[in-house]
Amino acid sequence: MKQNTNAIIFAIAIVASSIFLGKAYTDRNKVDGKIEVTGLGKTDFSSDLIVWEGSFGSVNTDLKEAYISLEQKKATINDYLTKKGIKPEELIYSAVSTNQKTKQLYTPTGDYAAEEFVGYQLSQSVEIESKEVDKIEKVSREITELLNQGVQFYSQAPRYYYTKLADLKIEMISKATEDARLRAENIAKFSGGNLSTLESAKMGIFQITGQNSGEDYSWGGTFNTANREKTASITMKLVYKVD
C-alpha cells in the first residue's frame, strides 16, 4: 500500500513539473509587464548671435596723463570699428580700472629691499553683441591692425549663442520622445507583447557641443560657446506598460 502511495505522489510530481516546464517554455518569449527605453534627439545648428570682447590700457607716472592716453586710444578704437561697419551704440565700454604698478627691488645679494612705483596702469574693456556674425568674426581677426596706429588691443575669442534655443529644446524633446517610442514598439513586437499605456517619462540633460569637437557630455549639461557650428542633443527615458 505504501509503495502504491509513493508511486502516486511521484506521478503527480512528474505531471506538475511537466505542466510548469511547459508553461515556462510557452511564456519564454513574453515580455515583463514594463518596457523601459531611452530615446535620443539630436540636431546640428549654426549660432545666430556673437559676443566679442577686447581690452586696452595705458601706463603713466601721472594719473591724468594716463587717463588722457586711454581716452585717445578709445577714440582710435571707435574710429576703427566704425569704419568696419560697427555702430557706436553697439559698443559697450566697461568702467575704467585703475591700479598702481610697482616693481620689486633687491639688494646685490639677492635680498628683497623695497618696491618702486612705476606708474598708474589704466585699463578698459569693450564688448560687442551682434547678430551680424560674419562681420564681427572678420573684425575680431583683423583687430591687430590697430597696432599700426599705436594701440595694443587684447582681443578675446568670440563667443557664440543661439537666440531660438527655447524652440530648439522643444524640437529635441519631440525627437527624443519619438525615438524612444519607436524603440519600445520594436521591443514589444519582437518579444511577443503589445505596447500599452505610457507610465512615466523623464527628460535627460540638454547638451550643446561644438560640431566635430570631440567634447564630452557632462552630468550638469554642456553649453558650448566657443564654436559657431554646434550640435544639440537630449535624451528621454520612457516607461511603458506591456500587455
Secondary structure, 3 states (H helix, E strand, C coil): CHHHHHHHHHHHHHHHHHHHHHHHHHCCCCCCCEEEEEEEEEEEEECCEEEEEEEEEEEECCHHHHHHHHHHHHHHHHHHHHHCCCCHHHEEECCCEEEEEEEEEECCCCCEEEEEEEEEEEEEEEEEEECCHHHHHHHHHHHHHHHHHCCCCEECCCEEECCCHHHHHHHHHHHHHHHHHHHHHHHHHHCCCCEEEEEEEEECCCEEEECCCCCCCCCCCCECCCCCEEEEEEEEEEEEEEC
